[in-house]
Amino acid sequence: MTVLLELIRVCWTFRDRRWYRRFPFLPFPPKDYLRWRMETNYGDKSFSNVRWKDISAYARWRRELRTQGHEGS
């Protein structure tokens, strides 16, 4: 459950700041940003290489930083 909550925090942190102006009116990260993240992490802009273990590991790492007082990370 804590990983899910951290993933929600991650989505909120990286959300498009104008998310409420465009359908579907959900606070998702911009597509260009997500493509860039996929390319820098996996060497490919597509989402076919995404692995749940990588996403959950990032969420856990981010949570550890946050609990150690690195709130801006």
C-alpha positions, 0 to 999 in steps of 0.5 A, a space after each residue: 500500500 505504501 508503494 501505491 501511495 508513493 506512486 500517487 505522490 510521484 504522479 502529483 509531483 510530475 503532473 502537467 501544471 495545466 492538467 485541469 484545462 485538458 481532457 481527461 482532466 487528470 493530473 498526469 505527467 506530460 507525454 513529452 516528459 514521459 517519453 524522455 524518461 523512457 528514453 533516458 532509462 531504457 534507451 527507447 521512447 516507447 513504453 514497451 520496456 517499462 517494468 513494474 519492479 523498476 517503477 516500484 523500486 523508484 517509488 521505494 527509493 523516493 519514499 526513503 529519501 522523503 522520510 530522511 528529510 529530503 522533501 524536495 526530491 
